[in-house]
């Protein structure tokens, strides 16, 4: 069974924050190809000057918009297209539209789904009200599309897909108010798992001893954990992105995933042929120029350009390991009897604002901005800079998938990652060698990992030009296997699981004697 219409919601629709934006924005083209303009993304509305990847088009579904505004005047919305490959329809909603009804909504969530909102703080209210509002809009659009279907004999099938706990209230709303819609819930990282890792607790050595509910109390995450856990149990299909996180879900959410849906990449983002070479040349010049300005000197043409990027999670993203590895690399070069090229490491991590540093021949340049083309340092996008690097390093401790090493490979840049990343675990099972180095990591081998990263950077630096070219081809080959045209099959299976469960539910609701 496959859906006729797909509703998908995330806090990162038309809102570039982290890896989930990359997941959804690159998957959109494959979804549009199979379901042209029958895919609707729902995201938060931060105003016309903030959602820069959204192009408003009030002519889309104009009749439905009029119907919705008459019945839900308290919920403002904007409709248009997401400016990514495939240009799917996107509907942006104000997260505070139902603020006055917050208490009654939380009471309903407790009565119906045992969601514990009493301990809420921070972004909980904003997120949950957004999810609830998205559910209302989905129900309205569903009813409109059903009533205006061309064939009156066959009822169209709908799937609603919520990503992360921030949108989980849409699952609860639809299950209660519009049970005909099949629901999917994806956790890209469990809140408890991320928090355990981020708080310096040994996640892996004592993994089977952790209880999610108990840790939620200890880490002051009761409400967010409650939403995530209940969504996992109530959704018609529960998914996550890797084997690593599937194991986490079973342990910390007391729910096995129905299917793993690994993250793919859209190859149209990567330039081809002559355009690729030109983009790479432009990127390398920009990187060398900025590095020279920051370090107070000229960076040689043949310098090894290394990169790390991602959110500012010092331990989880392995930034601490990267820093230690650079220190070890500087010592190795200093004591080496071979002439080494200069190494310049670009730390592309928003808000990590530090002065550049230089040791022997290893330098670090900090880029504390979201690289969306408007930063004051480069004025270029992340992808436009990534293509110019020689090698990247992502030695994460906690990384359910790891979009950054996959993106690196897609742009023909060899990468170093760890066995604790979903991508690293997947890549280690592929036949291609040379493009991805996966270092074994656990709770207690920090120094060993840093040492191996330094050794791998030194080894790569000493490769011949032809050997480096082979490594670049190998990296691209790994990324090709993660193309959405290969990975989208897992979503088809997820839709099938959800639709079959929803069909069974509707039969039971229409025939109470079967319950």
Secondary structure by P-SEA (a helix, b strand, c coil): ccccbbbbbcccccccccaaaaaaaaaaaaaaaaccccbbbbbbbccccccccbbbbcccaaaaaaaaaaacccccbbbbbcccccccbbbbbcccccccaaaaaaaaaaacccccccccccaaaaaaaaaaaaaaaaaaaaaaaaaacccccbbbbbbbbbcccccaaaaaaaacccccbbbbbbccccaaaaaaaaaccccccccccccaaaaaaaaccaaaaaaaaaaaaaccbbbbccaaaaaaaaccccccccbbbbbbbbccccccaaaaaaaaaaaaaaaaaaaaaaaccccccccccccccccccccccaaaaaaaaaaaaaaaaaaccccccbbbbbbccccccccccccccbbbbbbccccccccccccccaaaaaaaccccccccccccccaaaaaaaaaccccccccccaaaaaaaaccccccbbbbbbccccaaaaaaaaaaaaaaaaaccaaaaaaaaaaaaaaaaaacccccaaaaaaaaaaaaaaaaaaaaaaaccccc
